[in-house]
Amino acid sequence: GESVGLHLPTLSVQEGDNSIINCAYSNSASDYFIWYKQESGKGPQFIIDIRSNMDKRQGQRVTVLLNKTVKHLSLQIAATQPGDSAVYFCAENMDRASGSARQLTFGSGTQLTVLP
Amino acid sequence: EPEVTQTPSHQVTQMGQEVILRCVPISNHLYFYWYRQILGQKVEFLVSFYNNEISEKSEIFDDQFSVERPDGSNFTLKIRSTKLEDSAMYFCASSGGSSLGAQHFGDGTRLSIL
């Protein structure tokens, strides 16, 4: 079946460096994407989202890039800090019916470790 | 900042017993969800709820599962007769006034079935 997946299960970066976390999705009908951060013992925390009519969106220290041609999503974290260490999930969302609540399909997650 | 709250944080139950997991979504949100995460695996969708009825449910959400919004603030997930494989983290989420809105998650209930 169609699913969202991540290229790398782990990523280690030096504090202060930029991080790039990648995600491949296979459902071409997906029109909304979200990046979540999950710390140990916590629920997924919303970071940033992007709709399919955009290819880039910036937040505070984070940027999401969407390439619909190759169905690829990435999360860039600038000046990575120790507090950024967590598992990062991308999630896709497809409009199934007008006004209905949508389900998210999550990827497998990437463990980001920030080294001192 | 408003948040989704879930209780209890940890529930231990004998196999075959009923459990009710409780959630208080963000107050002005209209869309509600339950997800689960088996240890070390990805987050999986269970059910979505809007306008006092189920919008979508996954294959996991079989007849043993039910959801309810008994009042204006709570959203519950009931498992009627728990099985060992129901052991997981269960997350509640809510989103705002549009179906295309970011879902905000609670910190989950860890359900352990013995």
Interface residues (C-beta under 8 A of the other chain):
Chain A: D31 Y32 I34 Y36 G41 K42 G43 P44 Q45 F46 D49 R51 F89 A91 N93 D95 R96 A97 S98 G99 S100 A101 R102 Q103 L104 T105 F106 G107 S108 G109
Chain B: V4 Q6 Y31 F32 Y33 Y35 Q41 K42 V43 E44 F45 S48 F49 Y50 S55 E56 S58 F91 A93 S95 S99 L100 A102 Q103 H104 F105 G106 D107 G108
